[in-house]
Amino acid sequence: MTTSTLQKEKPRILIVEDEVELAGHIRAMLEQADYNVVGAATTSQDAVTLAQELSPDLVLLDIHLKGAGDGVYTARLIRDTRDAAIVFLTGCNDEATIDRARNIAPEGYLLKPFNRKEVEAMIKMALEKRRLEVALRRSNASLKAVIAASPDQILRVHRDGSLIEAPNDLKTFDDLLPPETAARARECVGRAIDAGSIQRIEYPSRGPGGKARVSELRSVKVEGDEALVLIRDITESHAALERAAESMRILTGMAHKLQGAKEAKPSEIAREFHDVLEPHLLGLKTELAACLSALPAETPASTKTLLEGLHASLDKTIAEARRIASGHP
């Protein structure tokens, strides 16, 4: 690894201090501790400009800057465009100023005069705190983007059904679901929290134009008395399963017919197959193929496997029926 690469990996620090001698002392202290001081400013305007140009990881910022804009004002401007950690330098404990500084949510404070150990400890703590805050914010932003892009409704809820994060200012399950379904949803969330495993319910719902649909609610514990809830329209999957069940009933009936046909005369077997069984079997094969093609992308793998298995079984049934009808052993 080259010297230039190591230099880039050092924390980049911007010093904002209007006392030039003190700023020089801080710079020397930081460079002795092997930090990368990328610049120094004495005014608010210069500090904001340098922060935008140099993208420091941390800004050591005097609260009481001379001229227009104090340190609190400067920190707010820097935070608007950069993810730098802010550590305020202060030589007083003016309550009004401290309250304003607190609203910025800085990563730390250093009370003048300070020594090298105090500065190093504060910088390490501030950089780690800021890293975690930025990572959490980006993670939350990514989660919100996923939720917004999902065709499903994804909610964070309390055990009592109150919504922690939900679209359109919805407050509880009662704002989202009919009373009976809302009660079942709360029970489902309670079971998920108590069991620590995914729980689900199905319920009738309404789509555009009041069209009858079937929805599924899944709930899983997040932490404490909070759970994540996913609501999905499963109408197509539900219909496919019903058609699969109907297919099983038809296949069972066909099997009984074939068994009875073995005891009939060969000519009667052939006529029964060609006139009755074969059209039904081929129609059923077409229906199953249509079911498979119509399945939405989010259909569970188990449903697809079931339908594919039925389709394969039907091919074998047709082949067996043709063999029996032809009189072959």
Residue, then its C-alpha position, 0 to 999 in steps of 0.5 A: m500500500t502506497t503512502s498516498t493511499l494511507q494518507k487518503e485513509k486517514p480521517r480528514i479534519l477541517i479546523v474552524e477557529d478564529e484565533v490563529e494561534l490556537a488553530g495552529h496549536i490544534r493543527a500541530m496536535l492533530e498532525q502529531a496524532d497522525y490525522n490529516v488536517v485538510g484545511a483551516a478557516t477563521t470565518s463562517q463563509d470560509a468554513v462552509t466553502l472549504a467544507q464543500e470543496l474538501s469534504p472533511d470527515l470531521v469539523l472542529l468548529d469554534i462556537h463563537l466565531k467573529g464576524a457574520g455567522d457563529g459556529v452554530y449557524t456554520a454547522r447548520l450550513i455544513r450539515d445541509t451538504r455534508d455528512a461530516a461529524i461536528v465537534f464544537l470548541t467552546g470556552c464558555n457555558d452560555e446556556a442560550t448558545i449551548d441550547r442552539a448548539r444542541n439542536i444541531a445534534p453535534e457529535g461532541y464538545l471540547l471545552k477550552p483549554f484542552n489537551r491532546k488526549e482529550v482531542e484524540a478521544m473526542i475525535k475517535m468517538a465523534l467519527e464513530k458516532r457519525r459513521l453509525e448515524v449516517a449508516l442508519r440514515r442511509s439504511n432507513a432511506s433504502l428501506k423506505a425506497v423498497i417499501a415505496a417500490s413494493p406492490d405489497q403494503i409493508l408496515r411497522v406496527h405495535r402489538d395493539g395495531s397502532l402503525i409506527e410507519a405507514p403511508n397516508d397518515l394511517k394510525t391503526f389497523d382500523d384505518l386500513l381494514p374492516p373491523e373484523t379483519a382489523a381484530r384478526a390482524r391484531e391477533c396475528v401480530g400478537r401471535a408473531i410477537d409471542a412466538g417469534s415466528i411468521q404468522r399469517i391470515e387470509y381475508p376477503s378484500r376489495g379491489p378497484g371498482g369493488k371487485a372481490r379479492v383475497s388478501e394475505l397478511r403476514s407478520v413477524k416480530v422486529e423487537g419488543d412489542e413491534a412487528l413488521v406486517l406485509i399485506r399482499d393480494i393473493t387472488e390469482s394464487h388463491a384461484a390457481l390453488e382452487r383450480a389445482a384442487e378441482s383438477m385433483r378431483i377431476l383426475t380422481g374421477m378419471a382414475h375411477k372411470l379408467q378402473g371401471a373401463k378395464e372390465a368393459k369390452p375393448s370397443e366400449i373402452a375405446r368409445e368411452f375414452h375418445d368420446v368422454l375421457e380424452p376431451h376432458l383430459l385434454g381440456l384439463k391439460t390446457e387449463l393447467a397450462a393456462c394456470l401456470s402461465a397466469l401465475p404472478a411473479e410473487t406466487p410461492a414456489s410451492t404453488k408453482t411446484l404443485l401445478e407443475g406436478l399436476h401437469a406432469s401427472l396429467d400427461k402420464t394419465i393421458a398416456e395410460a388412458r390411451r394405452i388402456a383404450s387401445g387394448h395394449p397390456 
